[in-house]
Amino acid sequence: MIQKVKGTRDILPPDSKLWAAIEDEARRVFSGFGYDEIRIPVMESTELFVRTVGEGTDIVSKEMYTFNDRKGRSLTLRPEGTAGVARAFIENGLGQRPQPVRLWYMGPMFRYEKMQRGRYRQFAQIGIELLGAASPQADVEVLLALYTFLSALGFDDLVIVLNNLGDPEDRERFIAGFKAELHSHQQELCGDCRRRWTENPLRILDCKVPRCRELVAETTPVAEVVSPEAKAHVAAVEAGLEALDVPVRLAPRLVRGLDYYLRTVFEVVSPALGEDTVICGGGRYDRLISDLGGSAVPGIGFAIGEDRLVDVLPATFREKVLERPLVAVLPVGDEAAISALELARDLIAGGLNAPTEVTGRSLKAGLKWANKIGAAAALILGESELADGMVLVRDLKRGEQEPVSRDLVVERVRGLLGID
């Protein structure tokens, strides 16, 4: 038997309903903030990610799905979305549009990494990018949009964890001091961090190995060595979030796994889920567009791992989605089959979920099926109901039933289910 590729998964009902509901909420909230959807290819030139994500990052060095096409060109399944959005911004002349350009996206990403709960080799992300605004207010807007979206999903204890990476010039100065402070302990670092020492020292800050964490905790935080301009920028972001009652906490050693971030970097955590459960992250990338050959266009954005988001969804949102009442339409006899589908169409137009029995079951078997799928009511159409222009509405919880005029059945069923 052919099975799914390791690291991928089938998203089955009822979980697929949760995914759809999350994506609908993202579309509603982000559109409300003025963001338009962009759909970018799932594969790009490998060079795009090497130049943007960074050759020394774990993503590029260990995790990318890279292959040559039939003409020998190196292509990569996208490991993240921002690089593709930046490429699309330049290639399609989006810089000619009114600035800033607000974009949001969702879709599959691919990374070859260790399998664990909430982490897959094919995974999905939802993200937004704001391009063309360098002000701290742009950062605050992006974080407010993120916080509003997650609040709409029922999260009520989230905290924005914020840090300041400074500008690239600050980073060079920080790395020199950081390596000097750690030099005598270099051999105590884990194997990955010893490799990062020359390839990408900033990533040592993000290591989860206990000894590496202990050593890093004794070093000077990057936020203490950044320029006054960078300090003022992130301080204004923090003040803006506090003014909007968005919980924020400074994390002086927070970094992200992408080389293009500068100044503002952030993650969202839930104390109830534990500090290691990062729901999403992002940051500012003012030099990414110019590094790819475009103009000097500042940007900021974030990406949410949808797989993990589904795993940690609050029960309130989960129940609201999965407990939507069903109405089963049960035709009795061949003559009622088409009329039953017509009734289902009217029920759906009236905001109800109305699966119809189409296998030719008997009424008794049809009622059993309706109960198994969790229907709250069954609408029965037989010869006598068709002749009289009626529908028999059966409350499956109470076991009560009543004939209702065909013209009034949608309104009656909505009332029975307590739907305004």
N, C-alpha and C positions, 0 to 999 in steps of 0.2 A: 504494500500500500504506500502510495506517495504521501509524504507528510510535509507539514510546513517547514520552512527553513528555520534553523535554530536562531533564536533571537527575534523572531517575528511571532505574531499571534493573530488569531481570529477574534474579532470583537463581535460577540453574539448578543442577541436580545436576552435580557432586557438592558444590558450595559450599553448597547448601541443607542438606546433612547437617552441615556445620560449624556453620551457624547454629543448627540444632536442638540440636546437642550443647552449644554454648555456653549456650543458654537452659536446657537441662536442668541444666547445672552451676550456673547462677545460681539456679535454683529450689531445688536441693539445698542449696547453701551458705547462701543467705539465709534459707531456712526453718529451717535448723539454728540460726541466730542469733535466731530468733523473729520473723522478718518475714513478714507475710502479703501476698499479691498483691492489688493494686488495679488495676482497669481503668477508665481515665478516657476521656471522649470525645476524638476527634481534632480536634474544633472546639469553640471556646468563644467567649463574648462578647469582642470586641476589647478592651473596657475592662479585662478581667482582666489582659492582658499589658501594656497601657500602664501600669497601676497597679503591677504587680509587677516586671516586667523592667526598666521604666524608659523614659520617652518619649525620653530623650536617648541611648539605646543604639543601636548599629548594628542590632541585631535588630529593634527597633520602627521605627526611622526608615528602614531600607533593605530589610529582609529578610523581613518577614512577608507571608504570603499572606492578604490581607484582602479581603472581598467583602460585598456586601449581599444578604440573602436576599429572598424575594418580598414580605416585609412591610417591607423597608427597614432591617432590623436589621443592624448591622455585626458580622460573624463573622470569625474568624481560625482557620486551620489551626494547630494548636499548634506553636510553635517549640521548646518545651521542656516538661518534665513537672512541675516543682515547683509552678508556679502552679496547674495543674489539680488537683494533689493537695491544695494548700492550700484551694482553693475547695470541693473535695469534703469536706475535714475539717470546714469550717464548716457547709456546707449539710446534711450528714448527721449532725451532732451527734456526731462522733467524739470530741470533747472530753469526753463523758460516759462514755467507756469507760475502763478502767484505763490509767493513764499509766505510761510513755510508750507511744504508739501507734507500732508499727513496720510500715512499708509498703514494698513493692517493686513495681516496674512495668517493663514493656517494651512497645515498640511504635514505630510510625512518627512522626517529627517532620518539620516542613516549614520550610525557610528558602530564600529567593531570594538566593543568594550565588554568588560566583565558583566555577566548577567546577574541581576539582583532585583528584588521587588521594586516595581515602579520604573525599572530601567531596562530598555529593550534595544536591540540593534536596529530595528525599525521602530521609530517612535514618532509622536506627533507634537508639534508646537503651535501655539498661538502667540503672535507677537505684533507689536506696533513700532513704527519708526517715524520720528518727526525730523524732517530734513529742512534746513534753512533758517534755524533760529539758534543763536549761541547764548541766549540769556538764561539765567537761573529759572526764570518763570516757565521756560519751555520744559525744563527738567521737572518742575513742580506739576505742570499739566500732565506730563506722561505718567508720573507716579500717582496723581489723582485719578486718572483714567483707569490705571491698574487697580488701585484700591477700590474704586467704585464698582468695577467688574467683579472682583473677588467678594465684595460685600453683597452684591446681588446674588451670588451663589450661596450665601448664608454664612460665610466666615465672619466672625465677630470679635476675634482676638488677635488679628494680624498686626505685625510690626514691620515697618520698613527699616532694614538694617543698612546703614549708609557709610561709605568711606570716600576718601579723597585720594586718588592716585596721582594727582598733579598732572603736569604736562610732560611730554617725552624728555625734555631737558631736565626736569626735576627727577625723573625716574633714573636717569643715568647717574645723577649725584647720589640718589638713594641707594641704588644697587652697589655702588662703590663702597659706601659706608656700611651697608648691610653685610657684604662679603667680608669686610674688614672685621666686623664684630663677631662673625661666625667662623672666621678662618681657623682658629685653634680647635674648633669642634667639627671641622669638615668631615673627618672620617667617621664621626658618630651619626651622620645623616644616613637615611635609608638609601638603597641603591638608586631609586628614581631621583631622589634629591641630589645625589652626587652627580648624576647626569645633568640635572637641571642647573647645577652650579655654573656650567659654561653655556648651556643652550638657552635657558630661560630662568634666571635666578628668582624672578618675582613669583614663580609658581611654587617655590619652597614654602611661601607663606600659606599656601592652601593645602599643604600635605596633612593627611589625617593620621599618620603614624605618631603614636604618643611621644616618642623621644624627639622627633622633629618639632612637634608642637611645643614641647618644653623649651627647646633651644630658641625657637622663633619668639617665644613670649618674652625673652630677655633682650630682644633687639629694639632699636628705635623704630617706631611706627612710621610708615611712609607719609602720613598726613602731617607729621611734624617737620618735614624737610621740604615741603612744596612751596611754591612761590606765593607771595601775598595775594596775587590775582586769583590763583587757584583756591586759596583758603577762603577768600571773600565769596567766590562763586558757590562753593559747597555750603558755606555758612548761610548764604541766602536761600539755598534750597531747603536746608534744615528749618530755617525760620518760616519759610512759606508753608511747608507741610504742617508745622506746629500751629500756624494761624488757621489752617483748614481743619484742625483736629484730626489729622492723620498721624497715628502713632509712629514715631521715628526714634531710632537709637543709633548712635555712632559705633562703628566697629573698626578700630584703627588698623587691623591687619586683614581686613576683607580684600580679596582680589577676585577677579573673574578669569576664566580660562581662555580668554581671547586677547591677542596682542593689541588690538586697535583701541581698547578703552583708555580714557584719560579723565582726569578730574572726577566727576560723579560716577561711582559704581554702587550698586545696591543689590540686595536680595530681599525677599519677603519670607518671613518665618512665622510659624504659629507656635506660641509657647505650649499650647495643649498637645501639639504633635511632637515637640522636642526641637532643640536648636539645629539638629542635623537634618531635619526635614525641610529642605528649601523648596518652596512652592514655585518660585521663579526668580529670575535675576536679569540684570541689564546694566546699561551705563551709557556714558557719552563717548562719542567717537568723531571729534571734529576734523580729523585729518584723513579719514578713510576715503572719502570721495576723491580728494586730491591725490592720495597715494595710488589710486587706480587710474589716474590720468585725467580726472575731471577738475572742475573748479574747486576753490576752497569753500566747501559747503559744510557747515557744522551739522551734527546729527546726534540724536539720542533715541534709545529704544529699549525694549525688553523682549524676552521670550519666556513663555510658560510651557512647561512640559505637561501636555494634556493627559498623558498616561498616569503620571503621579497625581495630577489634579483630581482625576476620577477616583483614584484610590482614597483620597483624604477628604472627599466632599462631605460637607455637613449633612447630617441625617435629615434635616428639614428640607433641603433642596432635593435630596435623593427621593424622599418619600413623596414630595410634591410631583415629581416627574413620573415615578413608577406607579403611583396610586391613582392615576387619572382613570376615571370610570369608563368601562367598556359597555357597549350595548350590543348584544348579539341579535342578529336578524335571522329568523328561522322560517324559511318557506316550507310548506307542507304540500307536496305534490308538484308535478312538473309545471302546472299552470302558474304557480306562484313564484317560480324561480326569477323571472325577469322583473316582476313587480317588487320582489324583495331587494334586488339590486338598485332599483329606482328609489325605494325607500331608504336604503343605505346612503345613496348619494345625497338625499335631502337631509338626512341626519348629520352627515359629515359637513354639509354646507352650514348647518346650524351649530357647528362647533363641537360635535360629538364624535367619538371613536366608535365605528359601527362595523365590525367584521361580520361577514355574512356566511352562513352555512352553504357550501357549494358542492358537497360530496354526495348528496342524495340521502343523507341519514334520515331515519325516522324521527318523529318529534321527540320521543323519549331519548333517543341517542343524541339528538340535537341539544336537548336541555342539559344532558351530562357534559357535552362539549362546552356549552356556554359556561357552566360552573367551573370546568377545568381551566379555562382561559381567564377566569376571574371577572366575568361579566357581572355587572350589577343588576341588569335587567335583560329580559329576552322579549323580542317583538315577534309575535307569531302571525304568519300570514297563511291561512288555509283557504279552501274553496268558499266557505261561508263568509269569511272576512272579506275576500275579494268581491263577492257578490253584494255585500252590504256596504262596501266602502269603509271598512273598519280595520283596525289592527288590534290584536290582543296583546296588551302590555302586561308582562309578568314580572313582578318584583322578586328577584331570586333570593334576596335575603329574608324577606318576610313570607314568601310563598303565596303572596296575594296577586290577583290578576284582575284586569278590567278591560272591557272593549273601549277603544278610543277612536273617534273619527279620524280618517286618514289625513284630513286637512289640519288637524290639531295635534297630531301625534308628536311632532318635534317639540312643541311648546310643553306638552304634558310630560315628556320624558325628561326634559331639562329641569322641570319643576320637581319631578320624582327624585332626581339625582342632586337636587339642591344647587343647581347652576343658575346664576342670575342671567 
